[in-house]
Amino acid sequence: MTEQIYTCPTCGGLLEVAHDMEALKTKSGPAWTKLFDERYRRNQWPYGSGVWGKREWVMPSVQDDEIVSMYEGGTNLFWAERYGKSLGLDDLWVKLCGNSHSGSFKDLGMTVLVSVVKKAIKEGQKIKAIACASTGDTSAALAAYGASAGLPVVVLLPRGKISTAQLVQPIAHGSMVLGLDTDFDGCMEIVKQLAEQGIVYLANSMNPLRLEGQKTVGIEIVQQFGWQVPDWIILPSGNLGNASALYAGFKMMRELGVIDRFPRLVVAQAENANPMYRAYKAGAAEVEPIKALPTQASAIQIGNPVSAPRAMKALRAMNGIVEQASEQELSDAAARADASGLYTCPHTAVALAVLEKLRAADTIRSGEKVVCISTANGLKFTDFKVKYHEGSIPGVESHHKNPAVMLPADVNQVIDAINRRF
Ligand SMILES: *Cc1c(COP(=O)(O)O)cnc(C)c1O
């Protein structure tokens, strides 16, 4: 587990974490759910974490004092009542994973990876630094967990392609921040070489340890519904590690007697970065890399997704579909959702825009229980929202813009303005 190896020496494919399922099966499904419910969001270290509360299913060999946790998980499953009703859905839920320490669902996997690195160092391994290529959220999570454990971190970011908030997170945590003149895929190529040469420990989702933490999001959603399975889960996707992690969580729940069916998976991609959508439409078995174009959904601007083979498997197993959203569609979906009380990052907006399209086509039916996974906190994407409400996103018409009204400090003019509006 602590060995620094990321691909199979024989076939070159990605590795997976294997659990001792026979040992886990000695406990019944109801006994597991009872244990997980007793621990959920309580304060006994480390069980209050949504990840470590399920440690036997995640990373059983890590000891309490090796765990680097910030009580990730346990995020609100928001009943999107008004927004859902506007689409003819009474049972729409948004899993607010961005309400987490570093503001995205990447915390779920990073707690596992950094804990294992801490264990490896304790066991005597020499690790100069942990490193990742990132579109902004992986680097923020790695920087925070690394700083918390006192471990050196290097992040490789595509210069000018992430939000200011995301850029400043690793800077503030004391990581070494490298802004490279390339895109995410270019950063990924370089960090892979650093890992191959043994210079850094690789924290990208090629490393299967991260997926073990990420898979808890599906388990937690089912738990929050009293261990009931929703009909659909919509996930904004880029590198496709999370699509495969979601499936891993559901597969484990089914094998261990917690659930008896899978939800249908919707992989939601930005039209400007849609290699999996293209493969799905073409009926191809494999995803062909493309050059991703700029998108407001910058965290999923990925043309060569590392976990594509694993995600194709997840899609088949979960009777899944892939749908895409244009810049116009995602921008308006974010505004509609925000006006109903959500505060949506552009990736979540891709999932919501895809939901709107699947509802319009009646692929998703009105009585069905639907969960959209909100992957990051909208507060990281202030520029996107400011520009939308200014009407200044290139190529996008802001159909729901709500600019501030600027007035002199004059009570009569204020009263007039309010009366004009309502
Ligand atoms: C990482 C990330 C995704 C996509 O996850 P993948 O596993 O790369 O498909 C979606 N949204 C946000 C905000 C992310 O940070």
The ligand as an SDF file (V2000), in Angstrom:
LIG
                    3D

 15 15  0  0  0  0  0  0  0  0999 V2000
  -12.0060   17.3610   -9.9600 C   0  0  0  0  0  0  0  0  0  0  0  0
  -13.2620   18.0400  -10.1880 C   0  0  0  0  0  0  0  0  0  0  0  0
  -14.2740   17.4930  -11.0150 C   0  0  0  0  0  0  0  0  0  0  0  0
  -14.1100   16.2650  -11.8320 C   0  0  0  0  0  0  0  0  0  0  0  0
  -13.6610   15.0860  -11.2190 O   0  0  0  0  0  0  0  0  0  0  0  0
  -12.8850   14.0430  -12.1270 P   0  0  0  0  0  0  0  0  0  0  0  0
  -12.6240   12.8990  -11.2260 O   0  0  0  0  0  0  0  0  0  0  0  0
  -11.6250   14.7200  -12.5890 O   0  0  0  0  0  0  0  0  0  0  0  0
  -13.7710   13.6890  -13.2830 O   0  0  0  0  0  0  0  0  0  0  0  0
  -15.4630   18.1730  -11.1020 C   0  0  0  0  0  0  0  0  0  0  0  0
  -15.6610   19.3370  -10.4720 N   0  0  0  0  0  0  0  0  0  0  0  0
  -14.7180   19.8940   -9.6940 C   0  0  0  0  0  0  0  0  0  0  0  0
  -15.0150   21.1940   -9.0240 C   0  0  0  0  0  0  0  0  0  0  0  0
  -13.4930   19.2690   -9.5270 C   0  0  0  0  0  0  0  0  0  0  0  0
  -12.5590   19.8520   -8.7640 O   0  0  0  0  0  0  0  0  0  0  0  0
  1  2  1  0
  2  3  1  0
  2 14  2  0
  3  4  1  0
  3 10  2  0
  4  5  1  0
  5  6  1  0
  6  7  2  0
  6  8  1  0
  6  9  1  0
 10 11  1  0
 11 12  2  0
 12 13  1  0
 12 14  1  0
 14 15  1  0
M  END
$$$$
